[in-house]
Amino acid sequence: MKTADLHCDALYKMMMDPRLSFPGAGGTDSGGLDVTAERLRAGGVDLQVFAIYLEEPLSLRPETALRAADLFWENVLSLPGFRLVRTAADLDEAARAGDIAALLSLEGADSLRGEWWALRLLHRLGLRLLGLTWNHANWAADGVKEPRGGGLTAAGRQLVRECEALGILLDVSHLSERGFWDLADMAARPFFASHANARSVCDHPRNLTDDQIRAVIAAGGVIGVTFVPDFLTDRGVATVDDVIRHVERICELGGADHLGFGSDFDGIDRHVAGLEHPGRYPVLAEALLKRYPEDLVRRFLGGNVRRFLRNFLPS
Protein backbone atom coordinates (compact mmCIF):
# COMPACT_ATOMS: atom_id res chain seq x y z
CA MET A 1 0.00 0.00 0.00
CA LYS A 2 1.24 3.48 -0.87
CA THR A 3 1.69 5.88 2.03
CA ALA A 4 1.86 9.67 2.38
CA ASP A 5 3.68 11.17 5.36
CA LEU A 6 2.90 14.80 6.19
CA HIS A 7 5.91 15.57 8.42
CA CYS A 8 9.52 14.60 8.99
CA ASP A 9 12.49 16.53 10.37
CA ALA A 10 15.37 15.08 8.34
CA LEU A 11 16.34 18.58 7.16
CA TYR A 12 16.55 19.76 10.78
CA LYS A 13 18.91 16.94 11.71
CA MET A 14 21.10 17.72 8.70
CA MET A 15 21.13 21.42 9.56
CA MET A 16 22.15 20.68 13.15
CA ASP A 17 24.85 18.19 12.13
CA PRO A 18 26.52 19.03 8.78
CA ARG A 19 28.18 15.60 8.80
CA LEU A 20 24.82 14.00 8.03
CA SER A 21 23.56 13.52 4.50
CA PHE A 22 20.41 11.97 3.06
CA PRO A 23 21.38 8.43 1.97
CA GLY A 24 20.17 7.25 -1.39
CA ALA A 25 18.86 3.91 -2.56
CA GLY A 26 21.12 0.96 -1.87
CA GLY A 27 22.68 2.54 1.22
CA THR A 28 23.04 0.13 4.12
CA ASP A 29 23.66 2.79 6.78
CA SER A 30 20.94 5.24 7.80
CA GLY A 31 23.60 7.85 8.45
CA GLY A 32 21.89 8.78 11.72
CA LEU A 33 18.55 9.61 10.05
CA ASP A 34 15.22 7.86 10.53
CA VAL A 35 14.16 8.84 7.02
CA THR A 36 16.23 7.61 4.08
CA ALA A 37 15.44 6.97 0.43
CA GLU A 38 15.77 3.21 0.96
CA ARG A 39 13.44 3.20 3.98
CA LEU A 40 10.84 5.33 2.21
CA ARG A 41 10.75 2.85 -0.67
CA ALA A 42 10.72 -0.16 1.68
CA GLY A 43 7.75 1.31 3.52
CA GLY A 44 5.81 2.18 0.38
CA VAL A 45 6.04 5.90 1.11
CA ASP A 46 5.47 7.68 -2.19
CA LEU A 47 4.83 11.14 -0.73
CA GLN A 48 7.00 12.71 1.95
CA VAL A 49 6.82 16.22 3.38
CA PHE A 50 10.20 17.58 4.48
CA ALA A 51 9.91 20.33 7.11
CA ILE A 52 12.19 23.31 7.57
CA TYR A 53 12.43 23.64 11.36
CA LEU A 54 15.04 25.92 12.91
CA GLU A 55 16.08 26.52 16.50
CA GLU A 56 19.11 27.87 18.33
CA PRO A 57 22.07 27.68 17.87
CA LEU A 58 20.92 28.11 14.26
CA SER A 59 20.24 31.74 13.40
CA LEU A 60 16.52 32.38 13.05
CA ARG A 61 16.82 34.56 9.97
CA PRO A 62 15.52 34.26 6.39
CA GLU A 63 18.99 33.29 5.19
CA THR A 64 18.96 30.20 7.43
CA ALA A 65 15.60 29.07 6.09
CA LEU A 66 16.97 29.48 2.57
CA ARG A 67 19.99 27.35 3.54
CA ALA A 68 17.60 24.63 4.68
CA ALA A 69 15.72 24.86 1.38
CA ASP A 70 19.04 24.52 -0.45
CA LEU A 71 19.77 21.41 1.63
CA PHE A 72 16.44 19.97 0.47
CA TRP A 73 17.38 20.59 -3.16
CA GLU A 74 20.96 19.33 -2.85
CA ASN A 75 20.41 16.27 -0.63
CA VAL A 76 16.89 15.07 -1.45
CA LEU A 77 15.80 16.33 -4.85
CA SER A 78 19.19 15.49 -6.36
CA LEU A 79 18.55 11.77 -5.80
CA PRO A 80 17.05 9.68 -8.61
CA GLY A 81 13.38 8.91 -8.06
CA PHE A 82 12.48 12.04 -6.07
CA ARG A 83 10.25 14.70 -7.62
CA LEU A 84 9.53 18.15 -6.24
CA VAL A 85 5.81 18.84 -5.90
CA ARG A 86 4.71 22.42 -6.40
CA THR A 87 1.36 21.77 -8.11
CA ALA A 88 -1.35 19.14 -8.32
CA ALA A 89 0.02 18.22 -11.75
CA ASP A 90 3.44 17.51 -10.20
CA LEU A 91 1.77 15.12 -7.78
CA ASP A 92 0.12 13.22 -10.62
CA GLU A 93 3.33 13.16 -12.64
CA ALA A 94 5.25 11.70 -9.67
CA ALA A 95 2.65 8.92 -9.42
CA ARG A 96 2.86 8.16 -13.15
CA ALA A 97 6.66 8.03 -13.03
CA GLY A 98 6.81 5.96 -9.83
CA ASP A 99 8.75 8.74 -8.10
CA ILE A 100 8.58 9.75 -4.45
CA ALA A 101 6.71 13.07 -4.30
CA ALA A 102 8.71 15.46 -2.10
CA LEU A 103 7.06 18.56 -0.61
CA LEU A 104 8.67 21.37 1.35
CA SER A 105 7.08 22.83 4.48
CA LEU A 106 8.02 25.45 7.05
CA GLU A 107 7.45 24.57 10.72
CA GLY A 108 7.31 27.90 12.51
CA ALA A 109 7.56 31.26 10.75
CA ASP A 110 10.14 32.67 13.21
CA SER A 111 12.92 32.85 10.62
CA LEU A 112 10.83 34.85 8.12
CA ARG A 113 10.74 37.82 10.52
CA GLY A 114 7.79 39.27 8.61
CA GLU A 115 9.90 39.62 5.46
CA TRP A 116 7.49 38.89 2.61
CA TRP A 117 10.31 38.68 0.08
CA ALA A 118 11.65 35.67 2.01
CA LEU A 119 8.24 33.97 1.91
CA ARG A 120 7.99 34.60 -1.82
CA LEU A 121 11.49 33.27 -2.45
CA LEU A 122 10.85 30.13 -0.41
CA HIS A 123 7.63 29.69 -2.39
CA ARG A 124 9.68 29.81 -5.60
CA LEU A 125 11.95 27.12 -4.11
CA GLY A 126 8.94 24.88 -3.54
CA LEU A 127 7.43 25.85 -0.18
CA ARG A 128 3.77 24.79 -0.23
CA LEU A 129 2.93 24.12 3.44
CA LEU A 130 3.46 26.43 6.43
CA GLY A 131 2.85 26.28 10.17
CA LEU A 132 2.86 29.69 11.84
CA THR A 133 4.52 28.60 15.09
CA TRP A 134 6.38 25.93 16.90
CA ASN A 135 5.48 25.58 20.61
CA HIS A 136 6.34 29.12 21.69
CA ALA A 137 5.42 32.64 20.66
CA ASN A 138 6.85 34.39 17.64
CA TRP A 139 6.03 37.51 15.62
CA ALA A 140 3.05 35.78 13.96
CA ALA A 141 1.26 33.88 16.73
CA ASP A 142 1.46 32.05 20.04
CA GLY A 143 2.27 28.35 20.17
CA VAL A 144 0.59 25.77 22.38
CA LYS A 145 3.14 26.14 25.19
CA GLU A 146 3.08 29.95 25.38
CA PRO A 147 1.58 30.62 28.86
CA ARG A 148 -0.42 33.69 27.82
CA GLY A 149 -2.32 31.67 25.19
CA GLY A 150 -2.57 34.50 22.67
CA GLY A 151 -3.74 34.14 19.09
CA LEU A 152 -2.58 35.59 15.79
CA THR A 153 -0.85 38.96 15.76
CA ALA A 154 -1.66 41.56 13.11
CA ALA A 155 1.45 40.40 11.24
CA GLY A 156 0.30 36.80 11.64
CA ARG A 157 -3.00 37.64 10.00
CA GLN A 158 -1.08 39.22 7.15
CA LEU A 159 0.99 36.03 6.89
CA VAL A 160 -2.20 34.00 6.49
CA ARG A 161 -3.35 36.32 3.70
CA GLU A 162 0.06 36.20 1.97
CA CYS A 163 0.15 32.39 2.13
CA GLU A 164 -3.35 32.04 0.77
CA ALA A 165 -2.54 34.40 -2.10
CA LEU A 166 0.53 32.29 -2.99
CA GLY A 167 -1.24 28.95 -2.62
CA ILE A 168 0.67 27.89 0.51
CA LEU A 169 -1.50 25.64 2.69
CA LEU A 170 -1.63 26.48 6.39
CA ASP A 171 -0.75 23.97 9.11
CA VAL A 172 -2.35 24.38 12.55
CA SER A 173 0.00 21.96 14.35
CA HIS A 174 1.67 23.74 17.30
CA LEU A 175 -0.72 26.73 17.24
CA SER A 176 -2.30 27.86 20.51
CA GLU A 177 -6.02 27.15 20.78
CA ARG A 178 -6.80 30.83 20.35
CA GLY A 179 -4.47 30.98 17.35
CA PHE A 180 -6.20 27.94 15.88
CA TRP A 181 -9.62 29.58 16.11
CA ASP A 182 -8.29 32.91 14.82
CA LEU A 183 -6.97 31.12 11.75
CA ALA A 184 -10.14 29.04 11.35
CA ASP A 185 -12.27 32.19 11.46
CA MET A 186 -10.30 34.05 8.79
CA ALA A 187 -9.05 31.26 6.50
CA ALA A 188 -10.47 31.43 3.00
CA ARG A 189 -9.02 28.04 2.06
CA PRO A 190 -8.87 24.66 3.84
CA PHE A 191 -6.21 24.25 6.54
CA PHE A 192 -4.72 21.08 8.00
CA ALA A 193 -2.73 19.57 10.88
CA SER A 194 0.41 17.82 9.66
CA HIS A 195 1.21 16.01 12.90
CA ALA A 196 -1.27 16.04 15.79
CA ASN A 197 -3.48 13.56 17.61
CA ALA A 198 -6.76 13.53 19.54
CA ARG A 199 -6.65 15.20 22.95
CA SER A 200 -9.68 13.23 24.13
CA VAL A 201 -7.53 10.08 23.80
CA CYS A 202 -4.29 11.57 25.19
CA ASP A 203 -4.51 14.85 27.09
CA HIS A 204 -1.45 16.60 25.69
CA PRO A 205 -1.53 20.30 24.71
CA ARG A 206 -0.10 19.48 21.27
CA ASN A 207 -3.13 17.34 20.48
CA LEU A 208 -6.37 18.68 19.02
CA THR A 209 -9.62 18.92 20.95
CA ASP A 210 -12.71 17.27 19.51
CA ASP A 211 -14.00 20.69 18.45
CA GLN A 212 -10.72 21.46 16.67
CA ILE A 213 -10.82 18.11 14.87
CA ARG A 214 -14.39 18.83 13.76
CA ALA A 215 -13.29 22.26 12.52
CA VAL A 216 -10.47 20.81 10.39
CA ILE A 217 -12.92 18.30 8.96
CA ALA A 218 -15.54 20.99 8.27
CA ALA A 219 -12.91 23.11 6.51
CA GLY A 220 -12.04 20.23 4.19
CA GLY A 221 -8.58 19.69 5.69
CA VAL A 222 -6.69 16.62 6.84
CA ILE A 223 -5.15 15.52 10.14
CA GLY A 224 -1.86 13.63 10.21
CA VAL A 225 -1.89 11.24 13.15
CA THR A 226 1.63 11.38 14.53
CA PHE A 227 3.94 8.83 16.12
CA VAL A 228 5.29 11.03 18.92
CA PRO A 229 4.95 8.71 21.95
CA ASP A 230 3.97 11.51 24.36
CA PHE A 231 1.12 12.52 22.04
CA LEU A 232 -0.17 8.95 21.85
CA THR A 233 -0.27 7.82 25.47
CA ASP A 234 0.68 8.90 28.98
CA ARG A 235 2.11 5.45 29.70
CA GLY A 236 5.55 6.33 28.34
CA VAL A 237 5.95 3.41 25.94
CA ALA A 238 3.70 3.66 22.87
CA THR A 239 2.51 0.84 20.62
CA VAL A 240 0.78 0.58 17.25
CA ASP A 241 -2.47 0.02 19.15
CA ASP A 242 -2.06 3.50 20.64
CA VAL A 243 -1.81 4.95 17.12
CA ILE A 244 -4.99 3.14 16.16
CA ARG A 245 -6.87 4.52 19.17
CA HIS A 246 -6.35 8.03 17.76
CA VAL A 247 -7.41 6.84 14.31
CA GLU A 248 -10.60 5.44 15.85
CA ARG A 249 -11.39 8.68 17.67
CA ILE A 250 -10.93 10.85 14.59
CA CYS A 251 -13.17 8.46 12.66
CA GLU A 252 -15.79 8.67 15.42
CA LEU A 253 -15.79 12.45 14.92
CA GLY A 254 -16.50 12.05 11.21
CA GLY A 255 -12.91 12.19 9.98
CA ALA A 256 -12.51 8.93 8.04
CA ASP A 257 -12.02 10.91 4.83
CA HIS A 258 -9.80 13.51 6.50
CA LEU A 259 -7.25 11.31 8.23
CA GLY A 260 -3.64 10.64 7.29
CA PHE A 261 -0.28 10.27 9.02
CA GLY A 262 2.52 12.68 9.90
CA SER A 263 5.18 10.57 11.60
CA ASP A 264 7.56 13.28 12.92
CA PHE A 265 10.43 10.88 12.16
CA ASP A 266 13.79 12.55 12.85
CA GLY A 267 12.00 14.98 15.18
CA ILE A 268 11.67 12.39 17.96
CA ASP A 269 14.19 10.55 20.11
CA ARG A 270 11.79 7.77 21.15
CA HIS A 271 9.68 5.70 18.77
CA VAL A 272 6.49 3.69 18.76
CA ALA A 273 7.40 0.03 19.20
CA GLY A 274 7.42 -1.40 15.69
CA LEU A 275 7.35 2.02 13.98
CA GLU A 276 10.98 3.07 14.25
CA HIS A 277 11.34 4.48 10.72
CA PRO A 278 9.31 4.78 7.49
CA GLY A 279 10.35 1.31 6.35
CA ARG A 280 8.03 0.01 9.08
CA TYR A 281 4.83 1.53 7.68
CA PRO A 282 3.68 -1.97 6.54
CA VAL A 283 3.41 -2.89 10.24
CA LEU A 284 0.86 -0.11 10.68
CA ALA A 285 -0.94 -1.11 7.47
CA GLU A 286 -1.27 -4.69 8.69
CA ALA A 287 -2.69 -3.56 12.04
CA LEU A 288 -5.20 -1.26 10.33
CA LEU A 289 -6.33 -4.01 7.97
CA LYS A 290 -7.34 -6.12 10.98
CA ARG A 291 -9.86 -3.42 11.92
CA TYR A 292 -10.89 -1.61 8.74
CA PRO A 293 -11.72 -2.55 5.14
CA GLU A 294 -8.90 -2.30 2.61
CA ASP A 295 -10.33 0.69 0.70
CA LEU A 296 -10.55 2.69 3.93
CA VAL A 297 -7.01 1.75 4.97
CA ARG A 298 -5.75 2.93 1.58
CA ARG A 299 -7.41 6.29 2.20
CA PHE A 300 -5.89 6.53 5.69
CA LEU A 301 -2.38 5.70 4.47
CA GLY A 302 -2.32 8.12 1.58
CA GLY A 303 -5.52 8.56 -0.38
CA ASN A 304 -6.98 11.29 1.82
CA VAL A 305 -3.75 13.31 1.82
CA ARG A 306 -3.32 12.99 -1.94
CA ARG A 307 -6.91 14.10 -2.53
CA PHE A 308 -6.44 17.11 -0.25
CA LEU A 309 -3.26 18.15 -2.04
CA ARG A 310 -4.69 17.56 -5.52
CA ASN A 311 -7.68 19.72 -4.63
CA PHE A 312 -5.86 22.60 -2.96
CA LEU A 313 -2.32 22.87 -4.29
CA PRO A 314 -2.01 25.41 -7.11
CA SER A 315 -2.97 24.06 -10.51
C-alpha positions as CSV (number, residue, x, y, z in Angstrom):
1,M,0.0,0.0,0.0
2,K,1.2,3.5,-0.9
3,T,1.7,5.9,2.0
4,A,1.9,9.7,2.4
5,D,3.7,11.2,5.4
6,L,2.9,14.8,6.2
7,H,5.9,15.6,8.4
8,C,9.5,14.6,9.0
9,D,12.5,16.5,10.4
10,A,15.4,15.1,8.3
11,L,16.3,18.6,7.2
12,Y,16.5,19.8,10.8
13,K,18.9,16.9,11.7
14,M,21.1,17.7,8.7
15,M,21.1,21.4,9.6
16,M,22.2,20.7,13.1
17,D,24.8,18.2,12.1
18,P,26.5,19.0,8.8
19,R,28.2,15.6,8.8
20,L,24.8,14.0,8.0
21,S,23.6,13.5,4.5
22,F,20.4,12.0,3.1
23,P,21.4,8.4,2.0
24,G,20.2,7.2,-1.4
25,A,18.9,3.9,-2.6
26,G,21.1,1.0,-1.9
27,G,22.7,2.5,1.2
28,T,23.0,0.1,4.1
29,D,23.7,2.8,6.8
30,S,20.9,5.2,7.8
31,G,23.6,7.9,8.4
32,G,21.9,8.8,11.7
33,L,18.6,9.6,10.0
34,D,15.2,7.9,10.5
35,V,14.2,8.8,7.0
36,T,16.2,7.6,4.1
37,A,15.4,7.0,0.4
38,E,15.8,3.2,1.0
39,R,13.4,3.2,4.0
40,L,10.8,5.3,2.2
41,R,10.8,2.8,-0.7
42,A,10.7,-0.2,1.7
43,G,7.8,1.3,3.5
44,G,5.8,2.2,0.4
45,V,6.0,5.9,1.1
46,D,5.5,7.7,-2.2
47,L,4.8,11.1,-0.7
48,Q,7.0,12.7,2.0
49,V,6.8,16.2,3.4
50,F,10.2,17.6,4.5
51,A,9.9,20.3,7.1
52,I,12.2,23.3,7.6
53,Y,12.4,23.6,11.4
54,L,15.0,25.9,12.9
55,E,16.1,26.5,16.5
56,E,19.1,27.9,18.3
57,P,22.1,27.7,17.9
58,L,20.9,28.1,14.3
59,S,20.2,31.7,13.4
60,L,16.5,32.4,13.1
61,R,16.8,34.6,10.0
62,P,15.5,34.3,6.4
63,E,19.0,33.3,5.2
64,T,19.0,30.2,7.4
65,A,15.6,29.1,6.1
66,L,17.0,29.5,2.6
67,R,20.0,27.4,3.5
68,A,17.6,24.6,4.7
69,A,15.7,24.9,1.4
70,D,19.0,24.5,-0.4
71,L,19.8,21.4,1.6
72,F,16.4,20.0,0.5
73,W,17.4,20.6,-3.2
74,E,21.0,19.3,-2.9
75,N,20.4,16.3,-0.6
76,V,16.9,15.1,-1.4
77,L,15.8,16.3,-4.8
78,S,19.2,15.5,-6.4
79,L,18.6,11.8,-5.8
80,P,17.0,9.7,-8.6
81,G,13.4,8.9,-8.1
82,F,12.5,12.0,-6.1
83,R,10.2,14.7,-7.6
84,L,9.5,18.2,-6.2
85,V,5.8,18.8,-5.9
86,R,4.7,22.4,-6.4
87,T,1.4,21.8,-8.1
88,A,-1.3,19.1,-8.3
89,A,0.0,18.2,-11.7
90,D,3.4,17.5,-10.2
91,L,1.8,15.1,-7.8
92,D,0.1,13.2,-10.6
93,E,3.3,13.2,-12.6
94,A,5.2,11.7,-9.7
95,A,2.6,8.9,-9.4
96,R,2.9,8.2,-13.1
97,A,6.7,8.0,-13.0
98,G,6.8,6.0,-9.8
99,D,8.8,8.7,-8.1
100,I,8.6,9.8,-4.5
101,A,6.7,13.1,-4.3
102,A,8.7,15.5,-2.1
103,L,7.1,18.6,-0.6
104,L,8.7,21.4,1.3
105,S,7.1,22.8,4.5
106,L,8.0,25.5,7.1
107,E,7.4,24.6,10.7
108,G,7.3,27.9,12.5
109,A,7.6,31.3,10.8
110,D,10.1,32.7,13.2
111,S,12.9,32.9,10.6
112,L,10.8,34.8,8.1
113,R,10.7,37.8,10.5
114,G,7.8,39.3,8.6
115,E,9.9,39.6,5.5
116,W,7.5,38.9,2.6
117,W,10.3,38.7,0.1
118,A,11.6,35.7,2.0
119,L,8.2,34.0,1.9
120,R,8.0,34.6,-1.8
121,L,11.5,33.3,-2.4
122,L,10.8,30.1,-0.4
123,H,7.6,29.7,-2.4
124,R,9.7,29.8,-5.6
125,L,11.9,27.1,-4.1
126,G,8.9,24.9,-3.5
127,L,7.4,25.9,-0.2
128,R,3.8,24.8,-0.2
129,L,2.9,24.1,3.4
130,L,3.5,26.4,6.4
131,G,2.9,26.3,10.2
132,L,2.9,29.7,11.8
133,T,4.5,28.6,15.1
134,W,6.4,25.9,16.9
135,N,5.5,25.6,20.6
136,H,6.3,29.1,21.7
137,A,5.4,32.6,20.7
138,N,6.9,34.4,17.6
139,W,6.0,37.5,15.6
140,A,3.1,35.8,14.0
141,A,1.3,33.9,16.7
142,D,1.5,32.0,20.0
143,G,2.3,28.3,20.2
144,V,0.6,25.8,22.4
145,K,3.1,26.1,25.2
146,E,3.1,29.9,25.4
147,P,1.6,30.6,28.9
148,R,-0.4,33.7,27.8
149,G,-2.3,31.7,25.2
150,G,-2.6,34.5,22.7
151,G,-3.7,34.1,19.1
152,L,-2.6,35.6,15.8
153,T,-0.9,39.0,15.8
154,A,-1.7,41.6,13.1
155,A,1.5,40.4,11.2
156,G,0.3,36.8,11.6
157,R,-3.0,37.6,10.0
158,Q,-1.1,39.2,7.1
159,L,1.0,36.0,6.9
160,V,-2.2,34.0,6.5
161,R,-3.3,36.3,3.7
162,E,0.1,36.2,2.0
163,C,0.2,32.4,2.1
164,E,-3.3,32.0,0.8
165,A,-2.5,34.4,-2.1
166,L,0.5,32.3,-3.0
167,G,-1.2,29.0,-2.6
168,I,0.7,27.9,0.5
169,L,-1.5,25.6,2.7
170,L,-1.6,26.5,6.4
171,D,-0.8,24.0,9.1
172,V,-2.4,24.4,12.6
173,S,0.0,22.0,14.3
174,H,1.7,23.7,17.3
175,L,-0.7,26.7,17.2
176,S,-2.3,27.9,20.5
177,E,-6.0,27.2,20.8
178,R,-6.8,30.8,20.3
179,G,-4.5,31.0,17.4
180,F,-6.2,27.9,15.9
181,W,-9.6,29.6,16.1
182,D,-8.3,32.9,14.8
183,L,-7.0,31.1,11.7
184,A,-10.1,29.0,11.4
185,D,-12.3,32.2,11.5
186,M,-10.3,34.0,8.8
187,A,-9.0,31.3,6.5
188,A,-10.5,31.4,3.0
189,R,-9.0,28.0,2.1
190,P,-8.9,24.7,3.8
191,F,-6.2,24.2,6.5
192,F,-4.7,21.1,8.0
193,A,-2.7,19.6,10.9
194,S,0.4,17.8,9.7
195,H,1.2,16.0,12.9
196,A,-1.3,16.0,15.8
197,N,-3.5,13.6,17.6
198,A,-6.8,13.5,19.5
199,R,-6.6,15.2,22.9
200,S,-9.7,13.2,24.1
201,V,-7.5,10.1,23.8
202,C,-4.3,11.6,25.2
203,D,-4.5,14.8,27.1
204,H,-1.4,16.6,25.7
205,P,-1.5,20.3,24.7
206,R,-0.1,19.5,21.3
207,N,-3.1,17.3,20.5
208,L,-6.4,18.7,19.0
209,T,-9.6,18.9,21.0
210,D,-12.7,17.3,19.5
211,D,-14.0,20.7,18.4
212,Q,-10.7,21.5,16.7
213,I,-10.8,18.1,14.9
214,R,-14.4,18.8,13.8
215,A,-13.3,22.3,12.5
216,V,-10.5,20.8,10.4
217,I,-12.9,18.3,9.0
218,A,-15.5,21.0,8.3
219,A,-12.9,23.1,6.5
220,G,-12.0,20.2,4.2
221,G,-8.6,19.7,5.7
222,V,-6.7,16.6,6.8
223,I,-5.2,15.5,10.1
224,G,-1.9,13.6,10.2
225,V,-1.9,11.2,13.2
226,T,1.6,11.4,14.5
227,F,3.9,8.8,16.1
228,V,5.3,11.0,18.9
229,P,5.0,8.7,22.0
230,D,4.0,11.5,24.4
231,F,1.1,12.5,22.0
232,L,-0.2,9.0,21.9
233,T,-0.3,7.8,25.5
234,D,0.7,8.9,29.0
235,R,2.1,5.4,29.7
236,G,5.6,6.3,28.3
237,V,5.9,3.4,25.9
238,A,3.7,3.7,22.9
239,T,2.5,0.8,20.6
240,V,0.8,0.6,17.3
241,D,-2.5,0.0,19.1
242,D,-2.1,3.5,20.6
243,V,-1.8,5.0,17.1
244,I,-5.0,3.1,16.2
245,R,-6.9,4.5,19.2
246,H,-6.3,8.0,17.8
247,V,-7.4,6.8,14.3
248,E,-10.6,5.4,15.8
249,R,-11.4,8.7,17.7
250,I,-10.9,10.9,14.6
251,C,-13.2,8.5,12.7
252,E,-15.8,8.7,15.4
253,L,-15.8,12.5,14.9
254,G,-16.5,12.1,11.2
255,G,-12.9,12.2,10.0
256,A,-12.5,8.9,8.0
257,D,-12.0,10.9,4.8
258,H,-9.8,13.5,6.5
259,L,-7.2,11.3,8.2
260,G,-3.6,10.6,7.3
261,F,-0.3,10.3,9.0
262,G,2.5,12.7,9.9
263,S,5.2,10.6,11.6
264,D,7.6,13.3,12.9
265,F,10.4,10.9,12.2
266,D,13.8,12.5,12.9
267,G,12.0,15.0,15.2
268,I,11.7,12.4,18.0
269,D,14.2,10.6,20.1
270,R,11.8,7.8,21.1
271,H,9.7,5.7,18.8
272,V,6.5,3.7,18.8
273,A,7.4,0.0,19.2
274,G,7.4,-1.4,15.7
275,L,7.4,2.0,14.0
276,E,11.0,3.1,14.3
277,H,11.3,4.5,10.7
278,P,9.3,4.8,7.5
279,G,10.3,1.3,6.3
280,R,8.0,0.0,9.1
281,Y,4.8,1.5,7.7
282,P,3.7,-2.0,6.5
283,V,3.4,-2.9,10.2
284,L,0.9,-0.1,10.7
285,A,-0.9,-1.1,7.5
286,E,-1.3,-4.7,8.7
287,A,-2.7,-3.6,12.0
288,L,-5.2,-1.3,10.3
289,L,-6.3,-4.0,8.0
290,K,-7.3,-6.1,11.0
291,R,-9.9,-3.4,11.9
292,Y,-10.9,-1.6,8.7
293,P,-11.7,-2.6,5.1
294,E,-8.9,-2.3,2.6
295,D,-10.3,0.7,0.7
296,L,-10.6,2.7,3.9
297,V,-7.0,1.8,5.0
298,R,-5.7,2.9,1.6
299,R,-7.4,6.3,2.2
300,F,-5.9,6.5,5.7
301,L,-2.4,5.7,4.5
302,G,-2.3,8.1,1.6
303,G,-5.5,8.6,-0.4
304,N,-7.0,11.3,1.8
305,V,-3.7,13.3,1.8
306,R,-3.3,13.0,-1.9
307,R,-6.9,14.1,-2.5
308,F,-6.4,17.1,-0.3
309,L,-3.3,18.1,-2.0
310,R,-4.7,17.6,-5.5
311,N,-7.7,19.7,-4.6
312,F,-5.9,22.6,-3.0
313,L,-2.3,22.9,-4.3
314,P,-2.0,25.4,-7.1
315,S,-3.0,24.1,-10.5
